[in-house]
């Protein structure tokens, strides 16, 4: 009887833990597979081995440990062998299906999230460029809990100097940030431009901001690009308008 009693308590504890845990449900509304990449912040655990394949119209729920921080993005045009070695056209993480803590090669649209006891901070960032439309929607939380995202297709309006083209050169598959395209302090907010007073929007970051007002367009974008919520779970949608 004692063993049974212990098992029941354990089950109750697990249920309580599960219901209070923060989750991110990743939903693929694109008409092609997406390989999500997940990179933890320093000192935080790698989740789901850092990457997997998410077929169209499918979802995957990730349980986040308390106080977890990290970034998530979508890889596109990937092929991997049985050992999980291969390559992605955009967002590649060192040629592996499992990113295992590695970041994605820019340009890639990033979703960033930091959980704290008081509130969560989250945003969608184009600071490293753009490859896919993504959106973060919180639910069951308290506070402002606004939506964050970039749902426009920036690839169709990407300036020539920032375009990344497919192997056959026919399509624009991603749009670089001006920083990675031109590597100058003015666009990267480095050196004498390394603070909000001197690093201002540029013609390139304005294109991103007009298309995606709820996303970070450059390093010192308006702080309202960061959203906050308390006690929420989140839905991260790839291609939200499909």
DRENPA-3360 file (N, C-alpha, C; in nm, 2 decimals, always signed):
BEGIN
1 = XXXXXXXX = +0.08/-0.12/+0.00/+0.00/+0.00/+0.00/+0.09/+0.13/+0.00 ~ +0.20/+0.12/+0.08/+0.29/+0.24/+0.09/+0.34/+0.28/-0.05 ~ +0.38/+0.18/-0.13/+0.43/+0.20/-0.26/+0.33/+0.27/-0.35 ~ +0.21/+0.22/-0.34/+0.10/+0.28/-0.42/+0.07/+0.43/-0.38 ~ +0.08/+0.45/-0.25/+0.05/+0.58/-0.19/+0.16/+0.68/-0.25 ~ +0.29/+0.63/-0.24/+0.40/+0.72/-0.29/+0.38/+0.75/-0.44 ~ +0.34/+0.65/-0.52/+0.32/+0.67/-0.66/+0.21/+0.77/-0.69 ~ +0.11/+0.77/-0.61/+0.00/+0.86/-0.62/+0.05/+1.00/-0.60;
9 = XXXXXXXX = +0.13/+1.02/-0.49/+0.18/+1.15/-0.46/+0.27/+1.20/-0.57 ~ +0.36/+1.11/-0.62/+0.45/+1.14/-0.73/+0.37/+1.19/-0.85 ~ +0.26/+1.12/-0.88/+0.18/+1.16/-1.00/+0.12/+1.29/-0.98 ~ +0.07/+1.32/-0.86/+0.01/+1.45/-0.83/+0.11/+1.56/-0.84 ~ +0.24/+1.54/-0.79/+0.34/+1.63/-0.80/+0.38/+1.66/-0.95 ~ +0.38/+1.55/-1.03/+0.42/+1.57/-1.17/+0.31/+1.65/-1.24 ~ +0.18/+1.62/-1.20/+0.07/+1.69/-1.26/+0.08/+1.84/-1.23 ~ +0.11/+1.87/-1.11/+0.12/+2.01/-1.06/+0.23/+2.08/-1.14;
17 = XXXXXXXX = +0.35/+2.01/-1.15/+0.46/+2.07/-1.22/+0.43/+2.10/-1.36 ~ +0.36/+2.00/-1.43/+0.33/+2.01/-1.57/+0.24/+2.13/-1.59 ~ +0.14/+2.15/-1.50/+0.04/+2.25/-1.53/+0.10/+2.39/-1.51 ~ +0.20/+2.40/-1.42/+0.26/+2.53/-1.39/+0.38/+2.56/-1.49 ~ +0.43/+2.46/-1.56/+0.54/+2.48/-1.64/+0.51/+2.57/-1.76 ~ +0.60/+2.65/-1.80/+0.59/+2.73/-1.92/+0.61/+2.64/-2.04 ~ +0.52/+2.65/-2.14/+0.54/+2.57/-2.26/+0.54/+2.67/-2.38 ~ +0.62/+2.62/-2.49/+0.61/+2.69/-2.62/+0.56/+2.58/-2.72;
25 = XXXXXXXX = +0.44/+2.61/-2.77/+0.40/+2.52/-2.88/+0.44/+2.58/-3.01 ~ +0.52/+2.50/-3.09/+0.57/+2.55/-3.22/+0.47/+2.49/-3.32 ~ +0.42/+2.58/-3.41/+0.32/+2.53/-3.51/+0.37/+2.57/-3.64 ~ +0.37/+2.47/-3.73/+0.42/+2.50/-3.87/+0.30/+2.52/-3.96 ~ +0.27/+2.64/-4.00/+0.16/+2.67/-4.09/+0.22/+2.69/-4.23 ~ +0.35/+2.68/-4.25/+0.41/+2.69/-4.39/+0.36/+2.57/-4.47 ~ +0.38/+2.58/-4.60/+0.34/+2.47/-4.69/+0.46/+2.38/-4.72 ~ +0.56/+2.39/-4.64/+0.68/+2.31/-4.65/+0.74/+2.28/-4.51;
33 = XXXXXXXX = +0.82/+2.18/-4.49/+0.87/+2.15/-4.36/+0.96/+2.26/-4.31 ~ +0.96/+2.28/-4.18/+1.05/+2.37/-4.11/+1.13/+2.29/-4.01 ~ +1.26/+2.32/-3.99/+1.34/+2.25/-3.89/+1.37/+2.35/-3.78 ~ +1.29/+2.35/-3.67/+1.32/+2.45/-3.57/+1.46/+2.43/-3.51 ~ +1.52/+2.55/-3.48/+1.65/+2.54/-3.41/+1.63/+2.61/-3.27 ~ +1.69/+2.56/-3.17/+1.67/+2.61/-3.03/+1.81/+2.63/-2.97 ~ +1.84/+2.75/-2.93/+1.97/+2.77/-2.87/+1.95/+2.83/-2.73 ~ +2.00/+2.77/-2.63/+1.98/+2.82/-2.49/+2.08/+2.94/-2.47;
41 = XXXXXXXX = +2.04/+3.03/-2.38/+2.13/+3.13/-2.33/+2.24/+3.06/-2.25 ~ +2.35/+3.13/-2.22/+2.46/+3.08/-2.15/+2.42/+3.02/-2.01 ~ +2.46/+2.90/-1.98/+2.42/+2.84/-1.85/+2.29/+2.77/-1.85 ~ +2.21/+2.77/-1.96/+2.08/+2.71/-1.96/+2.09/+2.58/-2.04 ~ +2.00/+2.48/-2.01/+2.00/+2.35/-2.08/+1.96/+2.36/-2.23 ~ +2.01/+2.27/-2.31/+1.97/+2.25/-2.45/+1.84/+2.17/-2.44 ~ +1.74/+2.22/-2.51/+1.61/+2.15/-2.51/+1.59/+2.08/-2.65 ~ +1.52/+1.96/-2.64/+1.49/+1.88/-2.77/+1.61/+1.87/-2.86;
49 = XXXXXXXX = +1.73/+1.85/-2.79/+1.86/+1.83/-2.86/+1.89/+1.95/-2.95 ~ +1.81/+2.06/-2.94/+1.84/+2.18/-3.01/+1.79/+2.19/-3.15 ~ +1.71/+2.09/-3.20/+1.65/+2.09/-3.33/+1.59/+1.96/-3.37 ~ +1.49/+1.98/-3.47/+1.42/+1.86/-3.52/+1.34/+1.91/-3.64 ~ +1.28/+1.81/-3.71/+1.20/+1.84/-3.83/+1.05/+1.86/-3.79 ~ +0.99/+1.96/-3.84/+0.84/+1.99/-3.81/+0.77/+2.00/-3.94 ~ +0.70/+1.89/-3.98/+0.63/+1.89/-4.11/+0.52/+1.99/-4.12 ~ +0.47/+2.03/-4.24/+0.36/+2.12/-4.25/+0.24/+2.08/-4.17;
57 = XXXXXXXX = +0.17/+2.18/-4.11/+0.05/+2.16/-4.04/+0.06/+2.08/-3.91 ~ +0.19/+2.06/-3.87/+0.21/+1.99/-3.74/+0.26/+2.08/-3.63 ~ +0.25/+2.04/-3.51/+0.30/+2.12/-3.39/+0.38/+2.03/-3.30 ~ +0.46/+2.10/-3.22/+0.55/+2.03/-3.12/+0.55/+2.12/-3.00 ~ +0.53/+2.06/-2.88/+0.53/+2.14/-2.76/+0.66/+2.12/-2.68 ~ +0.72/+2.23/-2.64/+0.84/+2.23/-2.57/+0.82/+2.28/-2.43 ~ +0.86/+2.21/-2.33/+0.85/+2.25/-2.19/+0.97/+2.32/-2.15 ~ +0.96/+2.45/-2.10/+1.07/+2.53/-2.06/+1.10/+2.52/-1.91;
65 = XXXXXXXX = +1.22/+2.50/-1.87/+1.26/+2.50/-1.73/+1.24/+2.64/-1.67 ~ +1.22/+2.65/-1.54/+1.20/+2.79/-1.48/+1.33/+2.87/-1.51 ~ +1.31/+3.00/-1.53/+1.42/+3.10/-1.56/+1.50/+3.06/-1.68 ~ +1.44/+2.99/-1.78/+1.51/+2.95/-1.90/+1.52/+3.08/-1.99 ~ +1.63/+3.08/-2.07/+1.64/+3.19/-2.17/+1.70/+3.13/-2.29 ~ +1.66/+3.18/-2.41/+1.71/+3.13/-2.53/+1.65/+3.19/-2.65 ~ +1.69/+3.14/-2.77/+1.63/+3.18/-2.90/+1.59/+3.07/-2.98 ~ +1.49/+3.09/-3.06/+1.43/+2.98/-3.15/+1.42/+3.04/-3.29;
73 = XXXXXXXX = +1.44/+2.96/-3.39/+1.43/+3.01/-3.53/+1.39/+2.89/-3.62 ~ +1.36/+2.92/-3.74/+1.32/+2.81/-3.83/+1.42/+2.79/-3.94 ~ +1.47/+2.67/-3.96/+1.56/+2.64/-4.07/+1.47/+2.59/-4.19 ~ +1.52/+2.62/-4.31/+1.44/+2.59/-4.43/+1.53/+2.53/-4.53 ~ +1.48/+2.44/-4.62/+1.55/+2.38/-4.73/+1.66/+2.29/-4.68 ~ +1.63/+2.20/-4.58/+1.73/+2.12/-4.52/+1.72/+1.98/-4.58 ~ +1.84/+1.91/-4.57/+1.85/+1.77/-4.60/+1.95/+1.71/-4.50 ~ +1.92/+1.60/-4.44/+2.01/+1.53/-4.35/+2.01/+1.38/-4.38;
81 = XXXXXXXX = +2.13/+1.32/-4.35/+2.14/+1.18/-4.37/+2.10/+1.11/-4.24 ~ +2.11/+0.98/-4.24/+2.05/+0.90/-4.13/+2.12/+0.94/-4.00 ~ +2.25/+0.99/-4.01/+2.32/+1.02/-3.89/+2.29/+1.17/-3.84 ~ +2.20/+1.24/-3.92/+2.17/+1.37/-3.88/+2.27/+1.48/-3.93 ~ +2.35/+1.44/-4.03/+2.44/+1.54/-4.09/+2.39/+1.59/-4.22 ~ +2.41/+1.71/-4.25/+2.35/+1.77/-4.37/+2.37/+1.92/-4.38 ~ +2.27/+1.98/-4.43/+2.27/+2.13/-4.45/+2.14/+2.19/-4.47 ~ +2.12/+2.31/-4.43/+2.00/+2.39/-4.45/+2.03/+2.51/-4.54;
89 = XXXXXXXX = +1.93/+2.54/-4.63/+1.95/+2.66/-4.71/+1.96/+2.79/-4.63 ~ +1.88/+2.80/-4.52/+1.88/+2.91/-4.43/+1.87/+2.86/-4.29 ~ +1.94/+2.94/-4.20/+1.93/+2.91/-4.05/+2.02/+2.79/-4.01 ~ +2.10/+2.74/-4.09/+2.18/+2.62/-4.07/+2.26/+2.63/-3.94 ~ +2.26/+2.52/-3.86/+2.35/+2.52/-3.74/+2.45/+2.41/-3.75 ~ +2.57/+2.45/-3.80/+2.69/+2.37/-3.81/+2.66/+2.23/-3.88 ~ +2.56/+2.24/-3.98/+2.54/+2.12/-4.06/+2.48/+2.00/-3.99 ~ +2.41/+2.03/-3.88/+2.35/+1.92/-3.80/+2.20/+1.93/-3.78;
97 = XXXXXXXX = +2.13/+1.82/-3.78/+1.99/+1.82/-3.75/+1.97/+1.87/-3.61 ~ +2.05/+1.82/-3.52/+2.04/+1.86/-3.38/+2.14/+1.98/-3.35 ~ +2.09/+2.10/-3.32/+2.18/+2.21/-3.31/+2.27/+2.20/-3.18 ~ +2.22/+2.13/-3.08/+2.29/+2.10/-2.96/+2.36/+2.22/-2.90 ~ +2.30/+2.33/-2.90/+2.36/+2.45/-2.83/+2.42/+2.55/-2.94 ~ +2.43/+2.51/-3.06/+2.49/+2.60/-3.16/+2.38/+2.69/-3.21 ~ +2.42/+2.81/-3.26/+2.32/+2.91/-3.31/+2.30/+2.88/-3.46 ~ +2.21/+2.95/-3.52/+2.18/+2.94/-3.66/+2.26/+3.04/-3.74;
105 = XXXXXXXX = +2.30/+3.00/-3.86/+2.37/+3.10/-3.95/+2.28/+3.20/-4.00 ~ +2.31/+3.33/-3.98/+2.23/+3.44/-4.03/+2.23/+3.44/-4.18 ~ +2.13/+3.49/-4.25/+2.01/+3.56/-4.19/+1.90/+3.46/-4.15 ~ +1.85/+3.48/-4.03/+1.73/+3.40/-3.98/+1.65/+3.49/-3.89 ~ +1.52/+3.48/-3.90/+1.43/+3.55/-3.81/+1.44/+3.48/-3.67 ~ +1.46/+3.55/-3.57/+1.48/+3.49/-3.44/+1.36/+3.53/-3.34 ~ +1.32/+3.42/-3.27/+1.23/+3.45/-3.15/+1.31/+3.43/-3.03 ~ +1.31/+3.54/-2.94/+1.39/+3.53/-2.82/+1.30/+3.54/-2.70;
113 = XXXXXXXX = +1.33/+3.46/-2.60/+1.25/+3.46/-2.48/+1.34/+3.44/-2.35 ~ +1.30/+3.52/-2.25/+1.37/+3.50/-2.12/+1.26/+3.49/-2.01 ~ +1.26/+3.39/-1.93/+1.16/+3.37/-1.83/+1.22/+3.42/-1.69 ~ +1.15/+3.49/-1.62/+1.19/+3.53/-1.48/+1.07/+3.51/-1.39 ~ +1.10/+3.51/-1.26/+0.99/+3.48/-1.16/+0.88/+3.59/-1.17 ~ +0.93/+3.71/-1.20/+0.83/+3.82/-1.20/+0.75/+3.83/-1.33 ~ +0.83/+3.82/-1.45/+0.76/+3.83/-1.58/+0.85/+3.77/-1.68 ~ +0.79/+3.74/-1.80/+0.87/+3.69/-1.91/+0.89/+3.80/-2.01;
121 = XXXXXXXX = +1.01/+3.80/-2.08/+1.04/+3.90/-2.18/+1.05/+3.82/-2.31 ~ +0.99/+3.87/-2.42/+1.00/+3.80/-2.55/+1.00/+3.89/-2.66 ~ +1.06/+3.86/-2.77/+1.05/+3.94/-2.89/+1.08/+3.86/-3.01 ~ +1.05/+3.92/-3.13/+1.10/+3.86/-3.26/+1.20/+3.96/-3.31 ~ +1.31/+3.91/-3.35/+1.42/+4.00/-3.39/+1.47/+3.98/-3.54 ~ +1.49/+4.09/-3.61/+1.54/+4.09/-3.75/+1.68/+4.14/-3.75 ~ +1.74/+4.15/-3.63/+1.88/+4.20/-3.61/+1.98/+4.11/-3.69 ~ +1.95/+3.98/-3.69/+2.03/+3.89/-3.77/+1.98/+3.86/-3.90;
129 = XXXXXXXX = +1.89/+3.94/-3.95/+1.83/+3.92/-4.08/+1.69/+3.84/-4.07 ~ +1.64/+3.80/-4.19/+1.51/+3.74/-4.20/+1.51/+3.62/-4.29 ~ +1.44/+3.51/-4.26/+1.42/+3.40/-4.35/+1.28/+3.36/-4.36 ~ +1.21/+3.37/-4.25/+1.07/+3.32/-4.24/+0.98/+3.41/-4.16 ~ +0.85/+3.42/-4.20/+0.76/+3.49/-4.11/+0.74/+3.41/-3.98 ~ +0.75/+3.47/-3.87/+0.71/+3.40/-3.74/+0.64/+3.49/-3.65 ~ +0.56/+3.44/-3.56/+0.49/+3.51/-3.46/+0.49/+3.44/-3.32 ~ +0.49/+3.52/-3.22/+0.48/+3.47/-3.08/+0.35/+3.52/-3.02;
137 = XXXXXXXX = +0.26/+3.43/-2.98/+0.14/+3.47/-2.92/+0.13/+3.41/-2.78 ~ +0.12/+3.49/-2.67/+0.11/+3.43/-2.54/-0.04/+3.40/-2.51 ~ -0.06/+3.30/-2.42/-0.20/+3.28/-2.37/-0.19/+3.24/-2.23 ~ -0.30/+3.26/-2.16/-0.32/+3.23/-2.02/-0.23/+3.31/-1.93 ~ -0.18/+3.42/-1.97/-0.09/+3.50/-1.89/-0.16/+3.63/-1.84 ~ -0.09/+3.70/-1.75/-0.14/+3.83/-1.71/-0.04/+3.94/-1.74 ~ -0.09/+4.07/-1.75/+0.00/+4.18/-1.79/-0.04/+4.22/-1.93 ~ +0.05/+4.29/-2.00/+0.03/+4.34/-2.13/+0.01/+4.22/-2.23;
145 = XXXXXXXX = +0.11/+4.13/-2.22/+0.10/+4.01/-2.30/+0.07/+4.03/-2.45 ~ +0.14/+4.13/-2.51/+0.11/+4.15/-2.65/+0.18/+4.05/-2.74 ~ +0.12/+4.05/-2.86/+0.18/+3.96/-2.97/+0.31/+4.02/-3.02 ~ +0.40/+3.94/-3.06/+0.53/+3.99/-3.12/+0.55/+3.91/-3.25 ~ +0.60/+3.97/-3.35/+0.63/+3.89/-3.47/+0.66/+3.97/-3.59 ~ +0.69/+3.90/-3.70/+0.71/+3.95/-3.83/+0.64/+3.86/-3.92 ~ +0.52/+3.90/-3.97/+0.44/+3.81/-4.05/+0.44/+3.85/-4.20 ~ +0.50/+3.96/-4.23/+0.52/+4.00/-4.37/+0.63/+3.91/-4.43;
153 = XXXXXXXX = +0.62/+3.89/-4.57/+0.72/+3.82/-4.64/+0.83/+3.92/-4.68 ~ +0.93/+3.94/-4.60/+1.04/+4.03/-4.63/+1.12/+3.99/-4.75 ~ +1.12/+3.86/-4.79/+1.20/+3.82/-4.90/+1.15/+3.88/-5.03 ~ +1.02/+3.91/-5.04/+0.97/+3.97/-5.17/+1.00/+4.12/-5.18 ~ +1.04/+4.19/-5.06/+1.07/+4.33/-5.07/+1.21/+4.36/-5.03 ~ +1.30/+4.25/-5.02/+1.43/+4.26/-4.98/+1.52/+4.34/-5.08 ~ +1.59/+4.45/-5.03/+1.67/+4.52/-5.13/+1.78/+4.43/-5.19 ~ +1.82/+4.46/-5.31/+1.92/+4.38/-5.38/+2.04/+4.35/-5.30;
161 = XXXXXXXX = +2.10/+4.45/-5.24/+2.22/+4.43/-5.16/+2.21/+4.34/-5.04 ~ +2.09/+4.31/-5.00/+2.07/+4.22/-4.88/+2.02/+4.08/-4.92 ~ +1.99/+4.06/-5.05/+1.93/+3.93/-5.09/+2.02/+3.81/-5.08 ~ +1.96/+3.70/-5.03/+2.03/+3.57/-5.04/+1.94/+3.49/-5.13 ~ +2.00/+3.44/-5.24/+1.92/+3.37/-5.34/+1.94/+3.22/-5.33 ~ +1.84/+3.15/-5.39/+1.84/+3.00/-5.39/+1.95/+2.96/-5.49 ~ +1.99/+2.83/-5.48/+2.10/+2.78/-5.56/+2.08/+2.81/-5.71 ~ +1.96/+2.80/-5.76/+1.93/+2.82/-5.90/+1.92/+2.97/-5.93;
169 = XXXXXXXX = +1.93/+3.06/-5.82/+1.93/+3.20/-5.83/+1.79/+3.26/-5.86 ~ +1.69/+3.17/-5.87/+1.55/+3.22/-5.91/+1.48/+3.29/-5.80 ~ +1.50/+3.24/-5.67/+1.42/+3.30/-5.56/+1.51/+3.36/-5.45 ~ +1.45/+3.46/-5.39/+1.51/+3.51/-5.27/+1.47/+3.43/-5.15 ~ +1.57/+3.36/-5.08/+1.53/+3.27/-4.97/+1.55/+3.33/-4.84 ~ +1.62/+3.45/-4.83/+1.65/+3.52/-4.70/+1.69/+3.66/-4.73 ~ +1.68/+3.74/-4.63/+1.72/+3.88/-4.64/+1.82/+3.91/-4.53 ~ +1.94/+3.95/-4.57/+2.04/+3.98/-4.47/+2.01/+4.11/-4.39;
177 = XXXXXXXX = +2.07/+4.12/-4.27/+2.07/+4.25/-4.21/+2.17/+4.34/-4.27 ~ +2.15/+4.47/-4.26/+2.25/+4.56/-4.32/+2.39/+4.54/-4.26 ~ +2.39/+4.50/-4.13/+2.51/+4.48/-4.05/+2.59/+4.36/-4.12 ~ +2.52/+4.25/-4.14/+2.60/+4.14/-4.20/+2.63/+4.16/-4.35 ~ +2.55/+4.24/-4.42/+2.58/+4.26/-4.56/+2.69/+4.36/-4.58 ~ +2.70/+4.46/-4.49/+2.80/+4.57/-4.52/+2.91/+4.58/-4.41 ~ +2.88/+4.51/-4.29/+2.98/+4.50/-4.18/+3.04/+4.63/-4.15 ~ +2.96/+4.74/-4.13/+3.01/+4.87/-4.09/+2.95/+4.91/-3.96;
185 = XXXXXXXX = +3.03/+4.98/-3.88/+2.98/+5.02/-3.74/+2.85/+5.09/-3.74 ~ +2.82/+5.17/-3.84/+2.69/+5.24/-3.85/+2.57/+5.14/-3.85 ~ +2.59/+5.03/-3.93/+2.48/+4.94/-3.94/+2.48/+4.83/-3.83 ~ +2.60/+4.81/-3.77/+2.61/+4.71/-3.67/+2.60/+4.76/-3.53 ~ +2.59/+4.90/-3.51/+2.58/+4.96/-3.38/+2.71/+4.92/-3.30 ~ +2.82/+4.93/-3.36/+2.95/+4.91/-3.29/+3.04/+5.03/-3.29 ~ +3.15/+5.03/-3.22/+3.24/+5.14/-3.22/+3.17/+5.27/-3.17 ~ +3.19/+5.37/-3.24/+3.13/+5.50/-3.20/+2.98/+5.50/-3.21;
193 = XXXXXXXX = +2.93/+5.40/-3.28/+2.78/+5.38/-3.30/+2.73/+5.28/-3.19 ~ +2.81/+5.25/-3.09/+2.77/+5.15/-3.00/+2.68/+5.19/-2.88 ~ +2.59/+5.29/-2.91/+2.49/+5.32/-2.81/+2.37/+5.38/-2.87 ~ +2.25/+5.38/-2.80/+2.13/+5.43/-2.86/+2.13/+5.57/-2.92 ~ +2.22/+5.65/-2.86/+2.22/+5.80/-2.90/+2.28/+5.81/-3.04 ~ +2.38/+5.73/-3.07/+2.44/+5.74/-3.20/+2.40/+5.64/-3.31 ~ +2.34/+5.53/-3.26/+2.30/+5.43/-3.36/+2.15/+5.45/-3.39 ~ +2.12/+5.50/-3.50/+1.99/+5.54/-3.54/+1.93/+5.45/-3.65;
201 = XXXXXXXX = +1.80/+5.45/-3.67/+1.75/+5.37/-3.79/+1.82/+5.41/-3.92 ~ +1.83/+5.31/-4.01/+1.88/+5.34/-4.14/+1.77/+5.31/-4.25 ~ +1.80/+5.34/-4.37/+1.70/+5.31/-4.48/+1.67/+5.16/-4.48 ~ +1.77/+5.08/-4.45/+1.75/+4.94/-4.45/+1.66/+4.89/-4.33 ~ +1.70/+4.94/-4.21/+1.62/+4.90/-4.09/+1.48/+4.95/-4.10 ~ +1.46/+5.06/-4.17/+1.32/+5.12/-4.18/+1.23/+5.03/-4.27 ~ +1.29/+4.97/-4.37/+1.22/+4.87/-4.46/+1.17/+4.76/-4.37 ~ +1.25/+4.71/-4.28/+1.21/+4.60/-4.19/+1.11/+4.64/-4.10;
209 = XXXXXXXX = +1.12/+4.77/-4.04/+1.03/+4.82/-3.94/+0.89/+4.85/-4.00 ~ +0.89/+4.90/-4.12/+0.76/+4.93/-4.18/+0.68/+4.80/-4.21 ~ +0.76/+4.70/-4.26/+0.69/+4.57/-4.29/+0.66/+4.49/-4.16 ~ +0.74/+4.51/-4.06/+0.72/+4.43/-3.94/+0.73/+4.52/-3.81 ~ +0.63/+4.60/-3.79/+0.64/+4.70/-3.67/+0.65/+4.63/-3.54 ~ +0.61/+4.50/-3.53/+0.62/+4.43/-3.40/+0.74/+4.34/-3.38 ~ +0.85/+4.38/-3.45/+0.98/+4.31/-3.45/+1.09/+4.41/-3.43 ~ +1.20/+4.36/-3.37/+1.33/+4.44/-3.37/+1.39/+4.45/-3.51;
217 = XXXXXXXX = +1.41/+4.57/-3.55/+1.47/+4.59/-3.68/+1.62/+4.62/-3.68 ~ +1.67/+4.66/-3.57/+1.82/+4.68/-3.56/+1.85/+4.68/-3.41 ~ +1.98/+4.68/-3.37/+2.02/+4.66/-3.23/+1.95/+4.75/-3.13 ~ +1.94/+4.88/-3.16/+1.88/+4.97/-3.06/+1.74/+5.02/-3.10 ~ +1.67/+4.92/-3.16/+1.53/+4.96/-3.20/+1.45/+5.00/-3.07 ~ +1.34/+5.07/-3.10/+1.25/+5.11/-2.99/+1.23/+5.00/-2.89 ~ +1.25/+5.03/-2.76/+1.23/+4.92/-2.66/+1.09/+4.86/-2.66 ~ +0.99/+4.93/-2.72/+0.86/+4.86/-2.73/+0.86/+4.74/-2.81;
225 = XXXXXXXX = +0.97/+4.71/-2.88/+0.98/+4.58/-2.95/+0.98/+4.46/-2.86 ~ +1.01/+4.49/-2.73/+1.02/+4.38/-2.63/+0.88/+4.37/-2.57 ~ +0.82/+4.25/-2.57/+0.69/+4.23/-2.50/+0.71/+4.16/-2.37 ~ +0.62/+4.18/-2.28/+0.63/+4.11/-2.14/+0.49/+4.05/-2.11 ~ +0.50/+3.94/-2.03/+0.38/+3.87/-1.98/+0.42/+3.79/-1.86 ~ +0.33/+3.76/-1.77/+0.35/+3.69/-1.65/+0.27/+3.56/-1.65 ~ +0.34/+3.45/-1.62/+0.27/+3.32/-1.61/+0.20/+3.27/-1.73 ~ +0.26/+3.30/-1.85/+0.19/+3.26/-1.97/+0.26/+3.13/-2.03;
233 = XXXXXXXX = +0.19/+3.07/-2.13/+0.25/+2.98/-2.22/+0.25/+3.05/-2.36 ~ +0.32/+2.99/-2.45/+0.34/+3.07/-2.58/+0.32/+2.98/-2.70 ~ +0.27/+3.04/-2.80/+0.26/+2.97/-2.93/+0.35/+3.04/-3.03 ~ +0.44/+2.97/-3.09/+0.54/+3.02/-3.19/+0.50/+2.96/-3.32 ~ +0.45/+3.05/-3.41/+0.40/+3.00/-3.54/+0.49/+3.04/-3.65 ~ +0.53/+2.94/-3.73/+0.60/+2.97/-3.86/+0.50/+2.99/-3.97 ~ +0.52/+3.09/-4.05/+0.42/+3.13/-4.16/+0.28/+3.15/-4.10 ~ +0.26/+3.24/-4.01/+0.13/+3.25/-3.94/+0.01/+3.28/-4.03;
241 = XX = +0.03/+3.34/-4.15/-0.08/+3.38/-4.23/-0.11/+3.28/-4.34 ~ -0.04/+3.17/-4.34/-0.07/+3.07/-4.44/-0.20/+2.99/-4.41;
% end
